[in-house]
Amino acid sequence: MTHAGRPSPAPLPGDLSLRHPVPSDHPRLQTALADWWGGLGGEAGALQRKLLVPRLFLQHFADTSFLVERPDGTLHAFLIGFLSRTDPATAYIHFVGVCPDGKRGGVGRALYERFFTLAHEAGRTRVRCITSPDNRASIAYHTRMGFHLEPGDHTDEHGTPVHTDYDGPGLDRVSFVREL
Ligand SMILES: CC(C)(COP(=O)(O)OP(=O)(O)OC[C@H]1O[C@@H](n2cnc3c(N)ncnc32)[C@H](O)[C@@H]1OP(=O)(O)O)[C@@H](O)C(=O)NCCC(=O)NCCS
């Protein structure tokens, strides 16, 4: 157990190691953002994801973000998150990615649980994040990780509540919240 009485985060599987990112990790994160999403959204989707993780996250939000490496130093997974400046109760997960070969191996859970612990220890009581309605794996994963889907302005063909044009015209999003 942690000192706060919460269960300890799940250990990282195998011989993976965890650290906070540094600005020089930016190029390989950009490669991962293009390659790890299974071609979601085509080239436009890859560019959108890359632009959503500029270097500033590794300069100014590194202490609330994580990077997982294999023993040879290659990138296995990452999480970009921060503590809300505006809402002192909230922590926010901006992006998470696990390499294609590593999916369904417990690394996503281990990263989220570390972030939950960090957020709790910083006095936060809830975590928020968003995803695209067509990222069905992300919706299944977040539901499994204890997030609730917030009501949207309509429900799609899967019964998922969607916020139309959330991030601009055509950029619909699903909004998640989890109490800590
Ligand atoms: C979504 C993602 C981060 C999940 O990471 P992961 O390491 O594969 O997830 P884990 O193995 O830790 O799974 C955690 C739980 O979610 C469930 N889960 C994970 N992916 C799932 C899927 N595609 N469908 C259904 N359940 C899923 C697991 O069964 C597990 O449940 P359990 O621990 O209760 O048994 C990973 O698949 C990924 O990087 N996808 C591409 C990038 C992406 O979509 N990121 C999210 C949006 S930014």
The ligand as a Gaussian input file, in Angstrom:
#p B3LYP/6-31G(d) Opt

LIG

0 1
 C       -5.420000       1.974000     -25.117000
 C       -4.057000       1.439000     -24.644000
 C       -3.275000       2.582000     -24.020000
 C       -4.288000       0.349000     -23.590000
 O       -3.027000      -0.068000     -23.050000
 P       -2.734000      -1.614000     -22.766000
 O       -1.387000      -1.726000     -22.171000
 O       -3.010000      -2.390000     -23.987000
 O       -3.857000      -1.928000     -21.664000
 P       -3.757000      -3.010000     -20.469000
 O       -3.234000      -4.288000     -20.989000
 O       -3.066000      -2.408000     -19.296000
 O       -5.297000      -3.186000     -20.137000
 C       -5.945000      -2.561000     -19.029000
 C       -7.376000      -3.066000     -18.995000
 O       -8.076000      -2.578000     -20.145000
 C       -8.564000      -3.670000     -20.926000
 N       -8.344000      -3.348000     -22.350000
 C       -7.225000      -2.841000     -22.904000
 N       -7.402000      -2.691000     -24.239000
 C       -8.633000      -3.150000     -24.506000
 C       -9.379000      -3.298000     -25.711000
 N       -8.863000      -2.948000     -26.917000
 N      -10.629000      -3.814000     -25.638000
 C      -11.169000      -4.177000     -24.429000
 N      -10.497000      -4.069000     -23.239000
 C       -9.253000      -3.564000     -23.294000
 C       -7.729000      -4.870000     -20.544000
 O       -8.433000      -6.085000     -20.728000
 C       -7.414000      -4.595000     -19.085000
 O       -8.453000      -5.008000     -18.238000
 P       -8.098000      -5.816000     -16.862000
 O       -6.785000      -5.256000     -16.347000
 O       -9.228000      -5.510000     -15.961000
 O       -7.977000      -7.211000     -17.284000
 C       -3.250000       0.793000     -25.819000
 O       -4.041000      -0.178000     -26.436000
 C       -2.803000       1.800000     -26.873000
 O       -1.748000       2.384000     -26.756000
 N       -3.595000       1.994000     -27.946000
 C       -3.239000       2.892000     -29.025000
 C       -3.190000       4.305000     -28.564000
 C       -4.495000       4.801000     -27.965000
 O       -5.568000       4.552000     -28.484000
 N       -4.392000       5.560000     -26.856000
 C       -5.570000       6.060000     -26.117000
 C       -6.092000       7.339000     -26.639000
 S       -4.974000       8.706000     -26.412000

